Amino acid sequence: MGALLWLTIPVLAAIAATLYAGWAARNNRKSVGDVEELAGYTRFREAMERTRTDTDAAA
């Protein structure tokens, strides 16, 4: 009977972790899409290409 009691602890922890993961994922659904981050990366990449062509023209 004692072994059964010790077995319930990890089972309850797994259930609690599953519920928490579902709740945490639910809160992040609002921020789906990385439009701003992708736009920032595109601006960064364009700026780096401009800098590289300016340097290449001077050489």
C-alpha positions as CSV (number, residue, x, y, z in Angstrom):
1,M,0.0,0.0,0.0
2,G,2.9,2.3,0.7
3,A,4.3,1.8,-2.8
4,L,0.9,2.8,-4.2
5,L,1.0,6.0,-2.2
6,W,4.5,6.8,-3.5
7,L,3.3,6.1,-7.1
8,T,0.5,8.7,-6.8
9,I,3.0,11.5,-6.2
10,P,4.6,11.4,-9.7
11,V,1.2,10.7,-11.3
12,L,-0.2,13.8,-9.7
13,A,2.9,15.8,-10.6
14,A,2.5,14.7,-14.3
15,I,-1.2,15.7,-14.3
16,A,-0.3,19.1,-12.8
17,A,2.5,19.6,-15.3
18,T,0.1,18.8,-18.2
19,L,-2.5,21.2,-16.9
20,Y,0.1,24.0,-16.4
21,A,1.5,23.4,-19.9
22,G,-2.0,23.7,-21.4
23,W,-2.6,26.9,-19.4
24,A,0.7,28.4,-20.4
25,A,0.2,27.6,-24.1
26,R,-3.3,29.2,-24.0
27,N,-1.8,32.5,-22.8
28,N,0.7,32.6,-25.7
29,R,-1.9,32.1,-28.5
30,K,-2.6,35.8,-28.5
31,S,0.9,36.6,-29.7
32,V,0.9,34.2,-32.7
33,G,3.0,35.6,-35.6
34,D,6.4,37.2,-35.6
35,V,5.6,40.0,-38.0
36,E,7.5,42.7,-36.0
37,E,10.5,40.5,-35.4
38,L,10.7,39.4,-39.0
39,A,10.4,43.0,-40.2
40,G,13.2,44.0,-37.9
41,Y,15.4,41.2,-39.2
42,T,14.6,42.2,-42.7
43,R,15.7,45.8,-41.9
44,F,18.8,44.5,-40.3
45,R,19.7,42.3,-43.2
46,E,19.1,45.2,-45.7
47,A,21.3,47.5,-43.6
48,M,24.1,44.9,-43.6
49,E,23.9,44.5,-47.3
50,R,24.1,48.2,-47.9
51,T,27.1,48.4,-45.6
52,R,28.8,45.6,-47.4
53,T,28.3,47.2,-50.9
54,D,29.5,50.5,-49.6
55,T,32.7,48.9,-48.4
56,D,33.1,46.9,-51.6
57,A,32.8,50.0,-53.7
58,A,35.6,51.7,-51.7
59,A,38.0,48.9,-52.2
